[in-house]
Amino acid sequence: MLEHAFTALAALLAPGTFVLLALGVFAGLIAGAIPGFTITMAVILTLPFTFGMPPIQGLATMIGVFVGGLSGGLIAGILTGIPGTPSSIATTFDGHPMAKKGEPGLALGIGVWASFFGGVISASLLMTVAPVLAAIGLEFGPWDLFALMIFALTITTSLAGEDMVKGLISGMVGLLVTCVGQDQTAGIARFTFGVDALGKGFPFLAVLVGLFAFSQLLRDVRDADAARQPLSLGGGGRVAIEHIKAIKIVLRKWRVTIHAALTGVFVGVLPAAGASVSNILAYDQIKKASPYPEKFGTGIPDGVIASEASNNATAGGDIMTTIALGIPGDVVTAILLGALIMHNVAPSPTFISTQPVLAYGIMISYLLAHVVMVVLQAGCLRIFALVTRVPMYHLVGVVLFYCAVGVFTLNNIVWDVWVLFGFGVLGYLMHVFKFPLTPMILGVVLGDQAEINLVRALATEDSLLPFVTRPWSLFFLIIACFSLIFPWYQNARARTRWTLCYTPLLALFAAVPFFMMNDLFRAVVGAGLVAVGLWLLWQHHRRGWALPAAPSAVTLRE
């Protein structure tokens, strides 16, 4: 193993290959920083240039674009509140408020170093436990994937803020949007009302850019005086990227970083999930586990770390299934898979053993790309941060132009630009009437995948029993139920006794699917969960089911 790893490292450090890797990262950073210009588009545009390269050189270049794009999305998300890519949606929740409070340099620094540490954690797992994690993803059938989507959709209840009904309505509207166009399995037109342009449904990128970008631009310039002001309240001064302070914060919050990175890796291993899901899921999980969840969304480092550590870590999970099983984790790794096939290399469970140098070359290039990303960000972020000193009406015009160009170039049709404007107005109205946008985005992201897997499951077996008899499906449905009632638990915690049973019952119920898997290691995991659940119940019984003291106000540290 070490021999092959050192051979791959030597090949990657060759001047020509390393320069191409660095150029790929730089191109990815630019693509990620421009709202509407996705990582997928950047990798697709890079692919033709790699045809004449040796496989390891071409793949290193595309992985550089992949990693750079994942990290570049934080720049626009923090500075303008508009996610550069779908993988940076959650970064805007706390990153942009930090920038508006006069801390754009610190927010950018935290985002960069959280991306780096998330990527390093993911790369370490990629090189050590890839076969095991990839095997878990291979076990999932359509029943399990549909249950996973149901679990992800329950997150809308905790993303809805104070008004859960509005959050659920927003999520349902998102699901309805994905129903427009041809049924992907039967090819039947739905909700097109005779309009040909609706035959293919609403393009996801145009919907996303419209809801998040155009609606944000409308809010930013609705007040003429505010439009003349710079984006950041501290924008009149010199913006400095506080790398040392950011590193200290990320290292001090190592639990948040590791939790987010592991969430990202797990989502990456699951086929078709990707970073657009992982950053929202990790943000939600970190918020639930935090002692001060009410502070999320106000501009705290935890939110930035959760999003950025998870989305960069997701790429490692994506690459795991691609090189170990030949199953791409998302669209970008599907393109990487296509590039491997064009070089007459077919990833499969035997890929690592038959092509060890190339396999480790992919893994190490993923790690090297993060090192290059940090170096380039350190040099370029100061320039990007200067955008906070530009008056909003100048910035809005430039961003809107790039958004429209990015959406238009996706299919080269004007209809996509009109979709952008339409959903931008819808997003603005939702903001005015206080409907949260995030549940709608989650519905749009997950709607197609949920429908396809449900149809496949019902086509395979005309019964609903597999949803509760298959271990992984049952596991996801159990945690979906607990996730659904989590907001009530959170509100009633320390005030009513039933909340004392929440965590023990979660552990006990989650143990059941592990016992159903007929595997000794998983049975041990199940036994451990049972032990934890019973121990917590015993502790509450021993204390007379006394409620803990109400949590006092938490003074946040950086």
Solvent accessible surface area in square Angstrom, and as a share of the most:
residue,aa,sasa,rsa
1,M,129,0.58
2,L,121,0.60
3,E,131,0.59
4,H,63,0.28
5,A,18,0.14
6,F,130,0.54
7,T,68,0.39
8,A,0,0.00
9,L,53,0.26
10,A,67,0.52
11,A,35,0.27
12,L,0,0.00
13,L,92,0.46
14,A,41,0.32
15,P,109,0.68
16,G,42,0.41
17,T,9,0.05
18,F,70,0.29
19,V,83,0.48
20,L,43,0.21
21,L,0,0.00
22,A,26,0.20
23,L,103,0.51
24,G,2,0.02
25,V,0,0.00
26,F,84,0.35
27,A,48,0.38
28,G,0,0.00
29,L,3,0.01
30,I,71,0.36
31,A,5,0.04
32,G,0,0.00
33,A,14,0.11
34,I,41,0.21
35,P,9,0.05
36,G,3,0.03
37,F,51,0.21
38,T,18,0.10
39,I,14,0.07
40,T,34,0.20
41,M,19,0.08
42,A,9,0.07
43,V,0,0.00
44,I,85,0.43
45,L,102,0.51
46,T,20,0.12
47,L,28,0.14
48,P,76,0.48
49,F,155,0.65
50,T,1,0.01
51,F,109,0.46
52,G,80,0.77
53,M,34,0.15
54,P,75,0.47
55,P,43,0.27
56,I,29,0.15
57,Q,35,0.16
58,G,1,0.01
59,L,4,0.02
60,A,2,0.01
61,T,10,0.06
62,M,1,0.00
63,I,1,0.00
64,G,0,0.00
65,V,1,0.01
66,F,4,0.02
67,V,0,0.00
68,G,0,0.00
69,G,1,0.01
70,L,2,0.01
71,S,0,0.00
72,G,0,0.00
73,G,0,0.00
74,L,0,0.00
75,I,5,0.03
76,A,7,0.05
77,G,0,0.00
78,I,0,0.00
79,L,3,0.01
80,T,12,0.07
81,G,6,0.06
82,I,3,0.01
83,P,8,0.05
84,G,3,0.02
85,T,2,0.01
86,P,20,0.13
87,S,5,0.04
88,S,0,0.00
89,I,0,0.00
90,A,0,0.00
91,T,0,0.00
92,T,12,0.07
93,F,40,0.17
94,D,0,0.00
95,G,0,0.00
96,H,17,0.07
97,P,30,0.19
98,M,3,0.01
99,A,0,0.00
100,K,95,0.40
101,K,115,0.49
102,G,34,0.32
103,E,60,0.27
104,P,8,0.05
105,G,3,0.03
106,L,3,0.02
107,A,0,0.00
108,L,0,0.00
109,G,0,0.00
110,I,0,0.00
111,G,0,0.00
112,V,0,0.00
113,W,37,0.13
114,A,0,0.00
115,S,0,0.00
116,F,37,0.15
117,F,47,0.20
118,G,0,0.00
119,G,0,0.00
120,V,43,0.25
121,I,42,0.21
122,S,0,0.00
123,A,1,0.00
124,S,56,0.36
125,L,43,0.21
126,L,0,0.00
127,M,47,0.21
128,T,95,0.55
129,V,53,0.30
130,A,1,0.01
131,P,80,0.51
132,V,98,0.56
133,L,45,0.22
134,A,0,0.00
135,A,46,0.36
136,I,38,0.19
137,G,4,0.03
138,L,100,0.50
139,E,69,0.31
140,F,20,0.09
141,G,13,0.12
142,P,29,0.18
143,W,23,0.08
144,D,1,0.01
145,L,25,0.12
146,F,36,0.15
147,A,0,0.00
148,L,13,0.07
149,M,4,0.02
150,I,54,0.27
151,F,22,0.09
152,A,5,0.04
153,L,31,0.16
154,T,13,0.08
155,I,1,0.01
156,T,8,0.04
157,T,4,0.02
158,S,17,0.11
159,L,22,0.11
160,A,7,0.05
161,G,57,0.55
162,E,184,0.83
163,D,59,0.31
164,M,41,0.18
165,V,99,0.57
166,K,54,0.23
167,G,0,0.00
168,L,77,0.39
169,I,81,0.41
170,S,1,0.01
171,G,6,0.06
172,M,125,0.56
173,V,51,0.29
174,G,0,0.00
175,L,45,0.23
176,L,100,0.50
177,V,16,0.09
178,T,21,0.12
179,C,39,0.24
180,V,23,0.13
181,G,1,0.01
182,Q,107,0.48
183,D,24,0.12
184,Q,108,0.48
185,T,70,0.41
186,A,66,0.51
187,G,42,0.40
188,I,111,0.57
189,A,61,0.47
190,R,58,0.21
191,F,105,0.44
192,T,20,0.12
193,F,172,0.72
194,G,73,0.70
195,V,68,0.39
196,D,137,0.71
197,A,41,0.32
198,L,21,0.10
199,G,20,0.19
200,K,200,0.85
201,G,8,0.08
202,F,58,0.24
203,P,22,0.14
204,F,74,0.31
205,L,11,0.05
206,A,0,0.00
207,V,1,0.00
208,L,7,0.04
209,V,8,0.05
210,G,0,0.00
211,L,0,0.00
212,F,22,0.09
213,A,1,0.01
214,F,20,0.08
215,S,0,0.00
216,Q,21,0.09
217,L,6,0.03
218,L,52,0.26
219,R,51,0.18
220,D,26,0.14
221,V,51,0.30
222,R,146,0.53
223,D,72,0.37
224,A,64,0.50
225,D,96,0.50
226,A,46,0.36
227,A,9,0.07
228,R,149,0.54
229,Q,104,0.46
230,P,44,0.28
231,L,14,0.07
232,S,0,0.00
233,L,160,0.80
234,G,39,0.38
235,G,1,0.01
236,G,69,0.67
237,G,40,0.38
238,R,186,0.68
239,V,9,0.05
240,A,47,0.37
241,I,16,0.08
242,E,70,0.31
243,H,39,0.17
244,I,119,0.60
245,K,73,0.31
246,A,0,0.00
247,I,41,0.21
248,K,124,0.53
249,I,2,0.01
250,V,1,0.01
251,L,95,0.47
252,R,115,0.42
253,K,28,0.12
254,W,128,0.45
255,R,169,0.62
256,V,25,0.14
257,T,6,0.03
258,I,68,0.35
259,H,68,0.30
260,A,0,0.00
261,A,0,0.00
262,L,85,0.43
263,T,17,0.10
264,G,0,0.00
265,V,4,0.02
266,F,76,0.32
267,V,3,0.02
268,G,0,0.00
269,V,5,0.03
270,L,3,0.02
271,P,25,0.16
272,A,55,0.43
273,A,10,0.08
274,G,3,0.02
275,A,11,0.08
276,S,24,0.15
277,V,9,0.05
278,S,0,0.00
279,N,0,0.00
280,I,1,0.00
281,L,13,0.06
282,A,0,0.00
283,Y,9,0.03
284,D,0,0.00
285,Q,45,0.20
286,I,7,0.04
287,K,46,0.20
288,K,28,0.12
289,A,72,0.56
290,S,10,0.07
291,P,97,0.61
292,Y,24,0.09
293,P,18,0.11
294,E,111,0.50
295,K,68,0.29
296,F,17,0.07
297,G,36,0.35
298,T,73,0.43
299,G,5,0.05
300,I,8,0.04
301,P,13,0.08
302,D,6,0.03
303,G,0,0.00
304,V,0,0.00
305,I,0,0.00
306,A,0,0.00
307,S,0,0.00
308,E,0,0.00
309,A,0,0.00
310,S,0,0.00
311,N,0,0.00
312,N,0,0.00
313,A,0,0.00
314,T,0,0.00
315,A,1,0.01
316,G,0,0.00
317,G,0,0.00
318,D,1,0.00
319,I,2,0.01
320,M,0,0.00
321,T,1,0.01
322,T,3,0.02
323,I,2,0.01
324,A,7,0.06
325,L,29,0.15
326,G,19,0.19
327,I,52,0.27
328,P,39,0.24
329,G,0,0.00
330,D,31,0.16
331,V,91,0.52
332,V,8,0.05
333,T,0,0.00
334,A,40,0.31
335,I,24,0.12
336,L,8,0.04
337,L,26,0.13
338,G,27,0.26
339,A,1,0.01
340,L,2,0.01
341,I,99,0.50
342,M,97,0.43
343,H,35,0.16
344,N,145,0.74
345,V,13,0.08
346,A,78,0.60
347,P,13,0.08
348,S,35,0.23
349,P,102,0.64
350,T,79,0.46
351,F,4,0.01
352,I,39,0.20
353,S,88,0.57
354,T,91,0.53
355,Q,74,0.33
356,P,26,0.16
357,V,51,0.29
358,L,17,0.08
359,A,0,0.00
360,Y,21,0.08
361,G,1,0.01
362,I,6,0.03
363,M,4,0.02
364,I,15,0.08
365,S,1,0.00
366,Y,0,0.00
367,L,51,0.25
368,L,27,0.14
369,A,0,0.00
370,H,0,0.00
371,V,67,0.38
372,V,11,0.07
373,M,0,0.00
374,V,15,0.09
375,V,97,0.56
376,L,43,0.21
377,Q,0,0.00
378,A,49,0.38
379,G,51,0.49
380,C,27,0.16
381,L,0,0.00
382,R,99,0.36
383,I,118,0.60
384,F,64,0.27
385,A,0,0.00
386,L,75,0.37
387,V,37,0.21
388,T,0,0.00
389,R,110,0.40
390,V,50,0.28
391,P,39,0.24
392,M,13,0.06
393,Y,111,0.42
394,H,95,0.42
395,L,13,0.07
396,V,17,0.10
397,G,41,0.40
398,V,80,0.46
399,V,13,0.08
400,L,44,0.22
401,F,126,0.52
402,Y,94,0.36
403,C,1,0.01
404,A,24,0.19
405,V,63,0.36
406,G,2,0.02
407,V,0,0.00
408,F,75,0.31
409,T,61,0.36
410,L,70,0.35
411,N,78,0.40
412,N,105,0.54
413,I,80,0.40
414,V,93,0.53
415,W,78,0.27
416,D,2,0.01
417,V,26,0.15
418,W,166,0.58
419,V,6,0.03
420,L,0,0.00
421,F,65,0.27
422,G,41,0.40
423,F,17,0.07
424,G,0,0.00
425,V,73,0.42
426,L,64,0.32
427,G,0,0.00
428,Y,50,0.19
429,L,83,0.41
430,M,18,0.08
431,H,77,0.34
432,V,67,0.39
433,F,126,0.52
434,K,156,0.66
435,F,54,0.22
436,P,32,0.20
437,L,23,0.11
438,T,14,0.08
439,P,0,0.00
440,M,0,0.00
441,I,0,0.00
442,L,1,0.01
443,G,0,0.00
444,V,12,0.07
445,V,14,0.08
446,L,1,0.00
447,G,5,0.05
448,D,50,0.26
449,Q,40,0.18
450,A,9,0.07
451,E,41,0.18
452,I,35,0.18
453,N,11,0.06
454,L,55,0.28
455,V,53,0.30
456,R,136,0.50
457,A,0,0.00
458,L,75,0.38
459,A,86,0.67
460,T,93,0.54
461,E,80,0.36
462,D,143,0.74
463,S,37,0.24
464,L,121,0.60
465,L,117,0.58
466,P,10,0.06
467,F,18,0.08
468,V,74,0.43
469,T,77,0.45
470,R,70,0.26
471,P,33,0.21
472,W,23,0.08
473,S,0,0.00
474,L,31,0.15
475,F,34,0.14
476,F,1,0.01
477,L,41,0.21
478,I,20,0.10
479,I,31,0.16
480,A,4,0.03
481,C,82,0.49
482,F,24,0.10
483,S,7,0.05
484,L,79,0.39
485,I,72,0.37
486,F,15,0.06
487,P,13,0.08
488,W,136,0.48
489,Y,23,0.09
490,Q,47,0.21
491,N,97,0.50
492,A,14,0.11
493,R,92,0.34
494,A,14,0.11
495,R,156,0.57
496,T,54,0.31
497,R,146,0.53
498,W,112,0.39
499,T,6,0.04
500,L,15,0.07
501,C,41,0.24
502,Y,18,0.07
503,T,64,0.37
504,P,1,0.01
505,L,68,0.34
506,L,51,0.25
507,A,10,0.08
508,L,41,0.20
509,F,101,0.42
510,A,8,0.06
511,A,1,0.00
512,V,68,0.39
513,P,0,0.00
514,F,27,0.11
515,F,98,0.41
516,M,68,0.30
517,M,26,0.12
518,N,145,0.74
519,D,61,0.31
520,L,150,0.75
521,F,146,0.61
522,R,44,0.16
523,A,32,0.25
524,V,88,0.51
525,V,52,0.30
526,G,0,0.00
527,A,50,0.38
528,G,35,0.34
529,L,49,0.24
530,V,42,0.24
531,A,59,0.46
532,V,76,0.44
533,G,0,0.00
534,L,100,0.50
535,W,147,0.52
536,L,40,0.20
537,L,43,0.21
538,W,141,0.49
539,Q,20,0.09
540,H,32,0.14
541,H,110,0.49
542,R,142,0.52
543,R,143,0.52
544,G,53,0.51
545,W,76,0.26
546,A,58,0.45
547,L,62,0.31
548,P,72,0.45
549,A,95,0.73
550,A,76,0.59
551,P,101,0.63
552,S,92,0.59
553,A,104,0.81
554,V,50,0.29
555,T,123,0.72
556,L,52,0.26
557,R,182,0.66
558,E,78,0.35
